[in-house]
Every structure is written in structure tokens, then in C-alpha cells.
């Protein structure tokens, strides 16, 4: 499938369609007059209705002579067929036009959303632009950065190599795969590289991969092999690097997004325990957690008792899924906690819970009130 991209405010989706066509080809050396072609196309569908609002077929607009691969499978019976185009990404701009990457023609092209015509090619055998001291091949994930009437800026992953050896695939066009930021000047019809992000391990991504433009100017690169991914600053500094430990696994793309969790139903929870030989020489440990809440910065802890106002006993920075808070004394009665975000706003409150005491402790007095805080009494109230 390779692509599923929501557009128009999430009301529509772009994806690829593929079907087999039996046809004759002019200008392509084959052993038979006609054969099977994998005809790949673009569909734009309404997510609610399923209605197709735009449909485009490669064979109607891109000649098979533009393919930079031999017609492997064309002369064979199905299920073999010649995949001459191999689309791997499609995006839509505000004008309703489409940016498409075609891996096996080593080209990126812009498609009119009005009539489906190809407005320009970048790279390949029919490039509309002169490439200023750079090349690319077997690219993935073409994205618009700044589309306008005179100058368009795009990004994409230049794989620079194929997984197939000649004659079925081309020789590498680069020694190292890279992410490219490219300016397309439609006044001069020249294309130039504004920025290049080199694969840090000096390798070639012969298949798959993508390039994500992050807020603030950083980029995330997926080099595919072993899910190798890197994040780079605008200036090119390597900020993060990760990969699977096993060489058996790869990934098609990688993305980085903010995730904020605020549970609709789950509430903060708390458990408190007293420790010590005697009540006079004891301490209290309190555990707090809120499953799914991501924005907790700290916890504020309070103690209360019968007919008493809450009394603050301390605060602790969140340390992970469970935060542990210690006091050097026994906090009698009930304990509760507030989850606080980085702006000091209370996000939620863990309900009061009785501090669980050692079994050898008996009754005690707290601020003049006789309390039965035996373990059995406390458990009966939990």
C-alpha cells in the first residue's frame, strides 16, 4: 500500500490503487508485443462516504519508457507483471495539486488536481528542471515545505541505490543516502539543494525510508535498515540515533509526534504506609500514580483527620510511573495527593486513603481524637 495520507482537514484520504493491465508498449524492448503491466494510481476518498473525489492512473500520464528498470515480469503470465512506476508517496497542497514520488522512474512530479496532467517532473529521464550539481535515485517520501507560484521547496529521502543489481536495477548514484531540502525555481527551471542531511553511519538505504520535517526546523530521518532512525538539527547536528538490535527487522517509515495523555475515567491513586518500631520513631512512605497522564510535573501531599482541614506535608517531583514520597514522621489519619502540571495547576486529586500501620501498633490519638487505626480497621474502610 505504501501510503495512507489524510487531507482536507481529515475528511479525505489519499492512497494508492493497483491493478493489472495487458497492453502493448512502444519504445520498450520486450520479447512479446504485449504483456502485463502493474498500473498503479492515486485515489482520494471521503472517509465517511467512501466516494472517490480524485482518481489518477499512471499509465494514462507516465510513459513506460521513463522507467529506469528492465521490464522484468512483462512477458510472463500473472501473477508476474512489470511494475514500471512504483509510487511510494503522495501529498496534496492548498491549491488541490498533488506531489508524487515514483521510485522506479527516479523522479518526483506534480500532478494537477484539476485534470490530472503532470505539471512538472523533477529528476528521471524527463526532468523539467536542470539539477544544479546534484542527483538522486530511488527516492522516498516527497513533501512540500513551501509551495508557491514561482519557487517551490520540497524535501525527500535520496536513497541513492536499489536493492536490485544491474541490469534489473541501476548502479548507485550516491555513496551515502541522505535527506534533501531542494528549491525548485520555476522562473529559471533550475533545482538546487538547500540542505543535505547525511546518513550518519555512511550507509545506503536501498529500500524504504522517509524524512519528517519537525516543528522548529529539526528533521527525523528513517533509514529503514534495522529501523535505523536519526534526528538532526537545522544546522545538521546529530541529536538522536536509534535502531533495532536485530538485523532481521526493518521499518518502512518512522515518525515523531507529541503525545499528551489525560485519562477521561482513570483517576490518580495513592497508597501510604507507616514504618517504625514505635509511632514516636517512625516515618511514612506514600506512593502515587496516574495511569495514562503524561503532563504531571509534581505531586503535593496532604494529611487530614476527622473534622480537620487538610494539612500540607510536602511535595515531590514526578519520577516516573510511580512517585515515592517520604516523611520523617508518622502522618496519622488520611493522606491524599494532588497531581500538579508544570504551570502549577491541579490536574487531579487522589482520593484520601488511610495510612496503613504496622500490626503491632494499637490505637493512637491524633489531635485529641481517639482513632482506631489498626490494620483490620483500616482495611475495612478501604
Steps between C-alpha positions, in 0.01 A plus 500: 500500500785739592275800562196605700499874545205698638431837335241778495474526876484126551187457286675320215783252454758445229623152416621295207309254286651232280356274233644295217464607137594305188633738238758561232786738569675722249866580548566224756704195403294191582484148357127526428275766351284524811529402861389565856558837662438596862297817460526697822284802570387754758158514664354768722204373701256651747556333835130504588345438160770300325434706187797546266564872447819461297641211300823484304663207314870492424460338159288795381772755573843337547647311206666167575809624315568724802558200724855450618466125536480209257151361417538205734176299510343671197526192276397257774152380595334638811562539787825638358474846341726797436481761773648779293403796718472405870348803671598532866364834627231754416411834661251775425549877522252780569443549125381141466806375310695186587871430561590143409818295530556223244783276609565309177513808280736673746273802484261720695214670321220745564152402385219742427201442724284649224569267208770256619765632265863494606599862567871428543754221547804512729771248417475194281510495121256790451601748767343842452775651715873507454656346811771732631793278601299218658315184408270253671347159442253252652374784722220484759256728682490824300347780710417861430663753731413824320289478185433823308470627145867578432707292742409168657703337777472128567673234708555131432725208582760435232559127536764517229494125434277201436480153646523352150827458316542604135346440254180483708589808700735798456844545637505712817487871428637589845746350744279592798124550533386844611203724564469793262341844523464613138394832347318491166518836322233503230630829362835349401386135507797410718508284812760535772567337836452737793590246767616139518484267802743210458429154638729497808627143462601570138266229370257466210127455557426281200133467588232697685552797735366851550581852613280692745520877544456571872375819668789738559698386198640165611459196276444135580653253255394139467772302322292180520773240563451360854257792545805728506379855568670828583395851596699799376500871573457766233878542493548126449607394849405145596263524798374143536575158355320168546452162333374150569758264644403222258593525134192293411262794538447813293244780493339677207476841665556663838326802651535715808196668656404650831277278712295649783297263713216618724285205611127564479405238758809375684583701813825551694564233761690510828622256764668599831689283750644578843836348599670478839527310828286759674279781388735755655794371294340441164471628145240491226546404136236596243472362145306691234422421137261598221489251217493681163563857619811639331516863615545455875797704622465439874280368779385696807418295809253576778396343829155529652298354784145503636355851483840646408610718211766351271858563606778515240779254577723540194552487125698272269595527133352227286759227452321264264198274498507486881630786714618426855483761776652462850433686824706467817194464720177308515216680326184382673148503366459508122742608229418631153697655213454747216654451154655832390604601146799719411289816535396413855146405403332209676424231241332253734485376857563156643220421746588494872642171622572389857867450578558130555673436835715213626289231666673538838380859528172541683267795536636853497387853557527755221429862592285391793292244310504132590555311176489128444779466245560130532573326175165320514311825549682673217451214258129492576475860385703468178 
